[in-house]
């Protein structure tokens, strides 16, 4: 008899915040430090909260792309992903409420495997359906432009 995985889970991230800028977040047995750069009063021990959000998009793009490629039987090889993001800082500067803090994120995805351009397009189509972080951004009004290419 196969084990059936839960389709919905509840997770908890704990944040130890020893200063106004540092948040030491932990989940499972790993820790992530989020901080501000020194020029904004931080200690530069990690990504800012907004940089962490973009990094999560890059990480999720990698994981879900590879899962989709495997499901499709396509060898995409190793991915290099660059995210160029546009960030409206008026909200974090407390000067004005901003409805869409990230109006646009451009993902440049380069695959070094033997997949053809047509196969990469298939993976890209599936990625758009299943990447949860991209869905959060898109639902918030962010335009995500993905450009896939071969190394």
WODAVEN-V20283 format. One record per pair of residues at least 6 apart in sequence whose ideal C-beta (glycine too) atoms are under 6 Angstrom apart, sorted by sequence separation. I is the first residue (numbers start at 1). GAP is how many residues later the second one is. D is the distance in Angstrom with one decimal. If there is no record, write none. Layout:
BEGIN
i:I gap:GAP d:D
i:I gap:GAP d:D
END
This chain:
BEGIN
i:17 gap:6 d:4.9
i:36 gap:6 d:2.9
i:38 gap:6 d:5.1
i:90 gap:6 d:4.3
i:24 gap:7 d:5.9
i:25 gap:7 d:4.8
i:35 gap:7 d:4.6
i:37 gap:7 d:5.1
i:69 gap:7 d:4.4
i:91 gap:7 d:3.8
i:15 gap:8 d:4.7
i:16 gap:8 d:4.5
i:35 gap:8 d:5.7
i:47 gap:8 d:5.9
i:90 gap:8 d:5.3
i:24 gap:9 d:5.3
i:15 gap:10 d:5.0
i:35 gap:10 d:4.3
i:88 gap:10 d:4.8
i:91 gap:10 d:5.6
i:134 gap:10 d:5.7
i:23 gap:11 d:4.5
i:35 gap:11 d:4.6
i:13 gap:12 d:5.3
i:14 gap:12 d:5.1
i:33 gap:12 d:4.7
i:34 gap:12 d:5.2
i:36 gap:12 d:5.7
i:22 gap:13 d:5.0
i:33 gap:13 d:3.7
i:88 gap:13 d:5.4
i:13 gap:14 d:4.9
i:21 gap:14 d:5.4
i:21 gap:15 d:4.1
i:34 gap:15 d:5.6
i:87 gap:15 d:5.8
i:62 gap:17 d:5.5
i:85 gap:17 d:5.8
i:86 gap:17 d:5.3
i:34 gap:18 d:5.5
i:86 gap:18 d:4.6
i:61 gap:20 d:5.7
i:85 gap:20 d:4.6
i:21 gap:21 d:3.7
i:83 gap:22 d:5.8
i:84 gap:22 d:4.4
i:124 gap:22 d:5.9
i:58 gap:23 d:5.0
i:83 gap:24 d:5.5
i:124 gap:24 d:5.3
i:58 gap:25 d:5.2
i:82 gap:26 d:4.4
i:81 gap:28 d:5.2
i:120 gap:28 d:4.5
i:54 gap:29 d:5.2
i:79 gap:30 d:5.9
i:80 gap:30 d:4.5
i:54 gap:31 d:5.2
i:79 gap:32 d:5.6
i:77 gap:34 d:5.6
i:78 gap:34 d:5.0
i:76 gap:35 d:4.3
i:77 gap:35 d:4.2
i:77 gap:36 d:2.4
i:76 gap:37 d:4.6
i:105 gap:37 d:5.9
i:75 gap:38 d:4.4
i:75 gap:39 d:5.4
i:76 gap:39 d:4.9
i:104 gap:39 d:4.7
i:105 gap:39 d:5.1
i:106 gap:39 d:4.8
i:107 gap:39 d:4.7
i:108 gap:39 d:5.2
i:109 gap:39 d:4.9
i:110 gap:39 d:5.4
i:112 gap:39 d:3.9
i:75 gap:40 d:5.8
i:102 gap:40 d:4.7
i:74 gap:41 d:5.0
i:100 gap:41 d:4.0
i:110 gap:41 d:5.2
i:74 gap:45 d:4.6
i:72 gap:50 d:5.8
i:69 gap:54 d:5.0
i:68 gap:55 d:5.2
i:65 gap:58 d:5.7
i:68 gap:58 d:3.7
i:68 gap:59 d:5.7
i:65 gap:62 d:5.1
i:64 gap:63 d:5.6
i:64 gap:66 d:5.3
i:64 gap:67 d:4.4
i:60 gap:71 d:5.2
i:60 gap:73 d:3.9
i:57 gap:76 d:4.8
i:56 gap:77 d:5.1
END
